């Protein structure tokens, strides 16, 4: 394809599409890894926040139970 008068064959088009598809697949795999790591970190942070808020609420509303024997 260095010559300006060269014809483009279906094989050339197919090869270019395969090249583009390979690049897209590589970018998609990288993005999936980043999203998975971000989701895991986000889930851990949410669980940690819920735990801390639960402890704080438990300390505020703790009930004292007094048992007496008759």
Secondary structure in CASP SS format (residue, H / E / C, confidence):
PFRMAT SS
TARGET T0000
AUTHOR 0000-0000-0000
METHOD secondary structure of the structure
MODEL  1
X C 1.00
X C 1.00
X C 1.00
X C 1.00
X C 1.00
X C 1.00
X C 1.00
X C 1.00
X C 1.00
X H 1.00
X H 1.00
X H 1.00
X H 1.00
X H 1.00
X H 1.00
X H 1.00
X H 1.00
X H 1.00
X H 1.00
X H 1.00
X H 1.00
X H 1.00
X H 1.00
X H 1.00
X H 1.00
X H 1.00
X H 1.00
X H 1.00
X H 1.00
X H 1.00
X H 1.00
X H 1.00
X H 1.00
X H 1.00
X H 1.00
X H 1.00
X H 1.00
X H 1.00
X H 1.00
X H 1.00
X H 1.00
X H 1.00
X H 1.00
X H 1.00
X H 1.00
X H 1.00
X H 1.00
X H 1.00
X H 1.00
X H 1.00
X H 1.00
X H 1.00
X H 1.00
X H 1.00
X H 1.00
X H 1.00
X H 1.00
X H 1.00
X H 1.00
X H 1.00
X C 1.00
X C 1.00
X C 1.00
X C 1.00
X C 1.00
X C 1.00
X C 1.00
X C 1.00
X C 1.00
X C 1.00
END
